[in-house]
Amino acid sequence: MYHAMTAMAFAGESGFSGPIQLPGDPKGASVLILGAGLAGMCAAYELRKAGYKVQILEYNDRPGGRNWSLYGGDTYTEMGGFTQKVEFDKGLYLNPGPWRLPYHHHAVLHYCKLLNVALEPFTQVNNAALVHSTKAFGGKPKPFREVQADFNGYVAELLAKCTQQGRLDEAVTQEDKELLLGAMREWGALDKSYEYKKGVLSSERRGWLSDPGGGLTSVPTPSEPMAMGDLLKSGLWSAIGAGMIYEFQSVIFQPKGGMGMIGKAFGRELDGVIQYGAKVTDIHQDDRGVTATWIDAKAGGAPRQAHADWCVCTIPASVLSQIPINVGGPMKAAIDALYYDASVKVGLQFKRRFWEQDEAIFGGISYTDQPNSLIGYPSTDYFSSGKGVLLGAYSFGPSAFEYAALSPAERVAKSVEYGANIHPQYREEFENGVGVAWHRVPWTMGCAAHWTEELRAKHYDDLCAIDGRIVLAGEHASRLPAWQEGALLSSLDAIRRLHQRVLAS
């Protein structure tokens, strides 16, 4: 999974090296920015600081783009006309878009600090969370720690046996062989015979049948590992690698109060710069500047125009491909070639935090082979006696298309049905929910840009190039697609090059 993600530039280190410097006098040059997502607002913030006149046209009535949180009382209308009113209790929310900030995404963390966005830890891996397959162990979920401990243990046992039998003599020295055997015993919790089996060592990894106690009830009872064949056939081992992926390694953060706090903070900083409710219908450039034609996104009415010397366009390619824009053939071909992944998120409110109270699951993620793909537990308000919102589904690929074909109410109902196979409490405790299918979101028509190696080789440089007076920015114009870090790095790179072009002209 990791190598596939790396090949498509889904996993990589941030290239942020500190606050951007834009030296030189732009002499009053103006820049029109299309889109008030993080890329657009970052461009406006930094360009204004460098002396440019900036204005932003934004389709929504709020800043942030996919940096978005849904709270109780909010309404959201998707393509097709379905309108959802969020009924979450005060303080509870769903992040329909991004929900995690890796510790090495230095640009987004820089702006959080700059804009006073308070952060808190996000738990990606919780060994008490669950791994579930409808085809294994009678459809009963297994604790993450048991799957991880048993898989590691059996792999260590097999390697130890191979080492003992001399099959590795050509690969390791005798001294290294002894070190390797010692490492396998420690890593896999093997006994003195280099076997992974029921006992104290394995139970210290996978958990006890009955935990150590006090006084006369203090002796713990070891648990029985799954049979290796059953574990391999179950496919549950596929979930234990998620926390090893670079972007998901600890420490991970989230804004207090929802991911949308970042967009709100940028919006406050750019008060008066952003024209909300502006649906761009045409983008035209000539040797005097760039003009965007727009109409009121809700009321329609007569077209209006905004003009500037230069343009930073952060409109997603899925939407931009449908807007007339007079750029050169290479950039237009790149815009038209890029497609977007399907994704669905469903938030579910429950009467009580049963995952904590009944099962001691505090944050983290449970995985399943059902169409809802996973259950994300909130990494905030631990031990609260009130209600709570779970991420009841986060689907990609075919499952996301199936979800998107359902009405919002049906998405919620399906997520409750799937979740009850993991947590039976769902049926009794569920109250309300909301489901966002990103292919039905009118201002992105998809979750994030999907690059293949072939598409990058053919179109990436053309997409990122400055075409006349227009430059594109956003997660789609980065090697960290689907991440806010990619959007910010793309924006910083675009305005740095645009600034050089302005000074040169």
C-alpha atoms as one frame of an Amber mdcrd trajectory, in Angstrom:
protein
   0.000   0.000   0.000   2.741   2.433   0.965   4.772   1.864  -2.214   1.695
   2.261  -4.372   0.843   5.516  -2.612   4.397   6.762  -2.992   4.429   5.980
  -6.705   1.338   8.146  -7.158   2.757  10.807  -4.797   0.154  10.118  -2.103
   2.876   9.708   0.515   5.842  12.026   0.805   7.573  14.493   3.046   6.498
  18.116   3.126   8.781  20.481   1.258   7.983  23.429   3.533  11.180  25.099
   4.721   9.775  28.131   6.516   7.718  31.276   5.847   7.785  32.385   2.211
   9.819  35.458   1.269   8.618  37.605  -1.651  11.196  40.405  -1.867  10.855
  43.222  -4.373   8.182  45.824  -5.096   5.178  44.602  -7.139   4.292  48.297
  -7.695   0.608  47.935  -6.958   0.007  44.854  -9.113  -3.321  43.147  -8.494
  -4.116  39.435  -8.266  -7.511  37.791  -8.634  -7.762  34.542  -6.691 -10.442
  32.027  -7.557 -11.464  29.868  -4.619 -11.219  30.449  -0.862  -9.905  27.049
   0.096  -6.583  26.848   1.904  -4.603  27.285  -1.316  -6.500  30.407  -2.329
  -6.478  32.013   1.111  -2.796  31.231   1.622  -2.059  32.958  -1.708  -4.135
  35.987  -0.735  -2.548  36.225   2.712   1.029  36.102   1.459   0.529  38.234
  -1.655  -1.230  40.969   0.288   1.619  40.960   2.782   4.045  41.380  -0.145
   2.220  44.498  -1.379  -0.269  43.141  -3.914  -3.911  44.136  -4.225  -5.865
  40.898  -3.833  -9.463  39.776  -4.101 -10.998  36.300  -3.879 -14.122  34.907
  -5.525 -15.577  31.984  -3.568 -18.556  29.803  -4.523 -19.599  28.976  -0.950
 -20.883  31.329   1.727 -17.954  30.423   3.993 -14.154  30.144   3.736 -12.222
  26.887   3.747 -13.338  24.817   0.749 -12.791  21.187   1.677 -11.491  22.392
   5.046 -14.975  22.046   6.430 -16.839  20.957   9.542 -20.589  20.355   9.868
 -22.198  21.347  13.180 -25.696  21.119  14.579 -27.968  23.593  12.808 -25.962
  23.622   9.575 -27.647  22.763   6.291 -26.011  21.347   3.203 -27.513  20.784
  -0.263 -25.809  18.393  -2.663 -26.153  17.921  -6.409 -29.519  16.354  -7.097
 -31.254  18.635  -4.628 -31.017  16.635  -1.399 -30.766  19.017   1.557 -29.575
  17.787   4.929 -30.062  19.636   8.203 -27.453  18.604  10.724 -29.039  17.674
  14.060 -25.889  17.096  16.117 -25.875  18.418  19.668 -23.866  21.549  20.456
 -20.120  20.981  20.275 -20.367  17.836  18.140 -19.361  17.823  14.482 -18.322
  15.866  11.405 -15.312  16.719   9.241 -16.590  15.749   5.770 -13.170  16.451
   4.259  -9.736  16.333   5.888  -9.597  15.223   9.527  -5.871  14.739  10.295
  -2.714  16.877  10.430   0.498  14.774  10.371   3.331  16.133  12.501   5.581
  16.516   9.443   3.096  18.609   7.449   5.028  21.700   8.385   3.166  24.248
   6.253  -0.310  23.604   7.645   1.084  23.502  11.196   2.879  26.803  10.522
  -0.358  28.524   9.517  -2.235  26.987  12.438   0.299  28.575  14.775   0.316
  31.849  12.846  -3.484  32.082  12.948  -3.827  30.871  16.553  -5.699  27.681
  15.661  -5.585  25.471  18.764  -4.593  21.858  18.087  -5.004  18.605  19.989
  -3.774  15.029  19.399  -5.555  12.812  16.881  -5.349   9.064  17.563  -4.753
   7.078  14.377  -3.798   3.689  15.827  -5.617   2.349  18.865  -4.732  -1.222
  19.774  -8.101  -1.533  21.508  -9.992  -0.725  18.303 -11.383  -3.509  16.142
 -10.702  -5.279  12.860 -13.689  -6.933  11.209 -14.380  -9.241   8.295 -17.788
 -10.599   7.381 -16.052 -13.745   6.096 -13.889 -14.620   9.099 -14.436 -15.755
  12.687 -18.178 -15.919  12.244 -18.303 -12.216  11.406 -17.127 -11.300  14.903
 -14.596  -8.443  15.127 -11.169  -8.974  16.646  -9.192  -6.421  18.673  -6.468
  -4.732  16.635  -3.842  -5.758  19.203  -4.686  -9.469  18.807  -4.388  -9.346
  15.029  -1.119  -7.435  15.200   0.417  -9.607  17.921  -0.572 -12.897  16.267
   0.590 -11.856  12.820   3.925 -10.568  14.083   4.336 -13.649  16.243   3.781
 -16.144  13.443   6.033 -14.252  11.035   8.759 -14.146  13.684   8.341 -17.877
  14.376   8.629 -18.758  10.687  11.751 -16.628  10.254  13.288 -18.079  13.409
  12.680 -21.631  12.148  14.179 -20.728   8.804  17.219 -19.282  10.573  17.652
 -22.334  12.795  17.498 -24.684   9.830  20.417 -22.939   8.154  18.410 -21.626
   5.239  19.797 -18.120   5.823  23.482 -19.121   6.021  24.253 -17.419   2.725
  22.536 -14.197   3.807  23.769 -13.710   7.383  26.880 -14.572   9.385  26.760
 -16.877  12.392  26.976 -13.853  14.684  24.178 -12.099  12.836  22.109 -15.290
  12.993  22.215 -15.250  16.789  21.275 -11.570  16.816  18.426 -12.217  14.390
  17.071 -15.054  16.520  17.179 -12.813  19.574  15.425 -10.057  17.653  12.685
 -12.447  16.494  12.082 -13.625  20.064  11.697 -10.045  21.246   9.714  -8.723
  18.275   7.385 -11.700  17.971   7.033 -12.603  21.677   8.404 -16.119  21.032
   9.167 -18.613  23.785  12.543 -20.290  24.389  11.803 -22.741  21.581  11.168
 -19.849  19.206   7.460 -20.655  19.040   4.556 -18.252  19.156   1.875 -19.834
  21.313  -0.456 -19.343  24.249   1.400 -18.047  27.255   2.603 -15.031  29.193
   4.744 -13.610  26.380   2.042 -13.655  23.717  -0.641 -12.440  26.140   1.474
  -9.430  27.057   1.078  -8.385  23.404  -2.390  -9.583  22.422  -4.080  -9.168
  25.809  -5.152 -11.637  28.500  -8.227 -13.825  28.713  -8.506 -12.413  32.249
  -6.290  -9.503  33.242  -3.880  -9.402  36.201  -5.668  -8.423  39.417  -4.986
  -7.732  43.067  -4.892  -9.911  46.127  -6.141 -13.488  45.771  -7.511 -12.850
  42.250  -4.258 -11.521  40.870  -3.156 -14.400  38.601  -3.943 -13.586  34.942
  -5.182 -16.144  32.429  -3.307 -16.263  29.081  -5.330 -15.892  25.893  -5.332
 -18.278  22.939  -3.813 -16.931  19.693  -5.734 -17.373  16.489  -4.572 -20.246
  14.335  -2.102 -18.992  11.745  -4.132 -20.390   8.844  -7.319 -18.746  10.090
  -5.540 -15.427  10.517  -4.012 -15.474   7.048  -7.300 -16.447   5.381  -9.224
 -13.775   7.292  -7.371 -10.896   5.641  -7.543  -8.959   8.923  -3.782  -8.458
   8.764  -4.335  -5.936   5.948  -5.480  -3.351   8.509  -2.456  -3.419  10.786
  -0.178  -1.658   8.305  -2.169   1.594   8.194  -0.313   3.177  11.083   3.010
   2.430   9.391   2.257   4.701   6.430   4.295   7.890   6.679   1.288  10.209
   6.756  -0.364   8.198   9.552   2.579   7.831  11.898   2.276   9.487  15.298
   2.060  12.240  16.304  -1.032  13.431  14.408  -3.084  16.510  15.263  -6.538
  17.970  14.753  -7.913  21.467  15.385 -10.000  21.778  18.535 -13.617  22.161
  17.514 -13.279  20.750  14.009 -11.019  20.955  10.975 -13.015  23.926   9.697
 -11.390  26.083  12.373  -8.432  26.572  10.022 -10.618  27.893   7.229 -12.479
  30.157   9.644  -9.195  31.577  10.957  -7.965  32.341   7.440 -11.358  33.877
   6.645 -11.181  36.219   9.612  -7.690  37.279   8.584  -8.949  38.046   5.073
 -12.131  39.823   6.090 -13.265  42.093   3.267 -11.084  40.338   0.664 -13.421
  37.428  -0.102 -16.560  37.743  -2.226 -18.719  34.835  -1.069 -21.482  33.204
  -3.095 -19.665  33.858  -6.386 -20.038  31.141  -9.021 -17.388  31.679 -11.693
 -18.742  31.093 -15.214 -15.902  32.344 -17.428 -12.176  33.120 -17.099 -10.561
  35.245 -19.779  -7.043  36.635 -20.032  -5.413  39.066 -22.442  -2.271  41.168
 -22.403  -3.855  43.619 -19.940  -4.980  41.182 -17.264  -7.497  38.508 -16.260
 -11.274  38.885 -16.016 -13.549  36.401 -14.245 -17.282  36.494 -14.895 -19.441
  35.309 -12.016 -23.035  35.116 -10.858 -24.639  34.789  -7.443 -24.361  31.089
  -6.565 -27.832  30.980  -5.000 -29.891  33.737  -6.598 -28.376  33.779 -10.081
 -29.147  37.094 -11.715 -27.077  39.285 -13.979 -23.427  38.313 -14.531 -20.766
  40.414 -12.829 -17.057  40.685 -13.445 -13.861  40.912 -11.428 -10.587  42.014
 -13.008  -6.927  41.953 -11.973  -3.478  41.993 -13.528  -2.845  38.348 -12.639
  -4.814  35.299 -11.519  -4.227  32.404  -9.123  -6.913  29.838  -9.878  -7.519
  27.200  -7.188 -10.819  25.872  -8.536 -10.655  22.047  -8.572  -9.903  20.643
 -12.024 -13.146  18.641 -11.890 -15.062  21.948 -11.951 -12.536  24.072 -13.853
 -12.758  21.683 -16.811 -16.372  22.862 -17.279 -15.613  26.598 -17.149 -14.500
  28.422 -20.319 -10.880  29.502 -19.818  -8.520  30.698 -22.555  -5.297  28.988
 -21.587  -2.932  27.184 -23.910  -3.488  23.665 -25.193  -1.093  21.924 -22.767
  -2.671  23.399 -19.630  -6.210  22.806 -20.911  -5.368  19.195 -21.743  -3.969
  18.736 -18.224  -7.108  20.196 -16.638  -9.371  17.997 -18.736  -7.347  14.813
 -18.160  -7.365  14.892 -14.366 -10.134  12.972 -12.654 -11.207  12.911  -8.996
 -11.680  10.076  -6.533 -15.074   9.198  -5.134 -15.353   9.329  -1.362 -18.132
   9.302   1.222 -18.154  10.221   4.893 -21.043   9.568   7.258 -21.271  11.039
  10.751 -23.498   9.322  13.326 -24.636  10.761  16.662 -25.313   8.371  19.532
 -27.045   8.875  22.862 -23.911   7.909  24.773 -20.244   7.156  24.091 -20.714
   3.393  24.319 -17.395   2.658  22.589 -15.654   4.184  25.603 -18.050   3.117
  28.326 -18.581  -0.476  27.186 -15.410  -1.322  25.267 -12.711   1.108  26.470
 -12.002   2.383  22.939 -10.697   5.934  23.239 -10.019   7.341  19.786  -8.509
   5.441  16.894 -10.039   3.549  13.993 -11.742   0.189  13.519 -11.565  -1.427
  10.075 -14.086  -3.591   8.237 -14.533  -5.228   4.831 -18.060  -3.812   4.639
 -18.799  -0.855   2.346 -18.461   1.649   5.209 -14.744   0.652   5.374 -14.016
   2.009   8.846 -15.333   3.534  12.047 -13.464   6.552  13.427 -13.801   7.287
  17.136 -13.572  10.906  18.346 -10.201  11.939  19.768 -11.749  14.528  22.023
 -14.030  14.827  25.082 -12.855  11.516  26.519 -14.946  10.242  29.459 -17.737
  12.667  28.646 -21.102  11.509  29.960 -22.878  13.175  27.058 -23.527  12.186
  23.484 -20.912  11.546  20.810 -20.442  11.494  17.038 -18.646   8.644  15.284
 -17.309   8.666  11.764 -19.542   5.797  10.710 -18.233   5.448   7.163 -15.274
   6.625   5.120 -15.426   4.921   1.746 -13.452   5.143  -1.483 -13.708   3.391
  -4.824 -16.714   1.238  -5.777 -18.203   1.401  -2.269 -18.182   5.195  -2.433
 -20.029   5.165  -5.750 -22.621   2.809  -4.250 -23.020   5.094  -1.243 -23.274
   8.178  -3.462 -26.146   6.567  -5.385 -28.194   6.453  -2.159 -30.115   9.320
  -0.614 -28.450  10.891   2.435 -30.963   9.182   4.736 -30.186   5.827   3.127
 -26.436   6.402   3.534 -26.967   6.983   7.229 -29.238   3.937   7.564 -26.706
   1.707   5.768 -23.903   2.953   8.001 -25.944   2.090  11.084 -26.652  -1.365
   9.636 -22.980  -2.045   8.905 -21.827  -0.622  12.213 -24.188  -2.825  14.193
 -22.242  -5.849  12.959 -19.256  -4.483  14.879 -20.962  -2.657  17.748 -24.429
  -4.105  18.517 -25.093  -0.971  20.611 -25.663   0.949  17.365 -29.290  -0.198
  17.165 -30.213   1.054  20.627 -28.061   4.171  20.865 -28.286   5.789  17.381
 -29.996   9.195  17.160 -29.223  10.995  13.880 -26.632  11.346  11.158 -25.408
  13.103   8.052 -23.740  11.688   4.927 -21.572  13.590   2.436 -20.801  12.004
  -0.944 -18.022  14.029  -2.521 -19.019  13.310  -6.105 -22.266  15.117  -5.277
 -20.556  18.167  -3.744 -21.214  20.907  -6.330 -17.993  22.853  -5.758 -15.578
  19.903  -6.101 -17.498  17.027  -7.738 -15.074  14.574  -6.162 -12.868  14.105
  -3.140  -9.381  14.833  -4.492  -7.351  14.612  -7.678  -6.267  11.127  -8.705
  -2.875  11.026 -10.367  -1.356   7.970 -11.994   2.300   7.764 -12.962   1.292
   8.108 -16.619  -0.870  11.170 -15.983   1.894  12.879 -14.015   4.485  12.205
 -16.683   2.238  13.625 -19.388   0.413  16.520 -17.717   1.746  17.533 -14.286
   4.303  20.132 -15.404   1.805  21.685 -17.832  -0.824  21.919 -15.093   1.575
  23.769 -12.779   3.147  26.078 -15.391   2.248  29.769 -15.591   0.081  30.258
 -18.668   0.177  33.926 -19.660  -1.212  35.634 -16.571  -2.802  32.567 -14.948
  -1.297  30.022 -12.582  -3.128  27.094 -10.958  -2.776  25.978  -7.344  -4.379
  23.448  -5.023  -3.908  19.875  -3.858  -4.327  18.783  -7.477  -1.223  20.787
  -8.411   0.994  19.066  -5.855   2.738  15.794  -5.130   0.722  15.494  -1.923
  -2.761  15.188  -3.429  -5.712  14.855  -1.052  -3.747  16.601   1.719  -4.069
  20.198   2.881  -0.288  20.311   3.003  -0.237  19.690  -0.742  -2.651  22.575
  -1.319  -0.527  24.966   0.730   2.790  23.917  -0.808   1.283  24.242  -4.273
   0.033  27.729  -3.446   3.374  28.871  -2.039   5.231  27.549  -5.073   2.739
  29.164  -7.474   2.901  32.638  -5.907   6.688  32.499  -5.659   6.929  31.895
  -9.403   4.181  34.407 -10.144   5.988  37.041  -8.082   9.138  36.484 -10.119
   7.104  36.863 -13.315   5.560  40.113 -12.047   8.937  41.603 -11.144  10.386
  40.570 -14.480   7.531  42.218 -16.374
